[in-house]
């Protein structure tokens, strides 16, 4: 299980044929490869390839239930925290169901490289609101030279009113459907508004501790150098 796809902004990596990388809500920054193995998988499921939508939170819930624990967190609930949002993947991994999720939020007003970016998936559709870095189509072998240009604003996808993609038919997000499917755009924006209404965000702590985020937003988009 990978935490996130590779880093295009300075790690010399490539997520071809997808656009984007770490710090981007594009598919190249969201999709990762995982695998499951073990005696609890039925023989028919071994060697199978699954492309269904899942989230890293689902691993926690799945392992907890496999270990005989409960997936909920009473202490967190008593403290006013939202419920655990992971789902049990075993019905999917064992081949009993084709999917356990039909959609999920990817980012809710996240301010990291771009300010106030949101994204969610529902069915085949993906909505992006805000800006997404690294919106460029890289060749299979890349980079082969200096690539600081990935940080140019011209390589940011700008979606102030929402961009809409069919990520099943168009996984590299080349065709924005927002203008041709206004009803679907409106529906996805409503779903996003509902998710934003449920968002929980822990207090960020002292403002000076967030200086590294501010550094990432400005060229040359690096952290440091630091002095003791």
Secondary structure, 3 states (H helix, E strand, C coil): CCCCCCCCCCCCCCCCCCCCCCCCCCHHHCCCCCCCCCCCCCHHHCCCCCCCCCCHHHHHHHHHHHCCCCCCCHHHHHCCCCCCCCCCCHHHHCCCCCCCCCEEEEEEEECCCCCCEEEEEECCEEEEEEEECCCCCCCCCCCCCCCHHHHCHHHCEEEEEEEEEECCCCCCCCCCCCCCCHHHHHHHHHHHHHHHHHCCCCCCCCHHHHHHHHHHHCCCCCCCCCCC
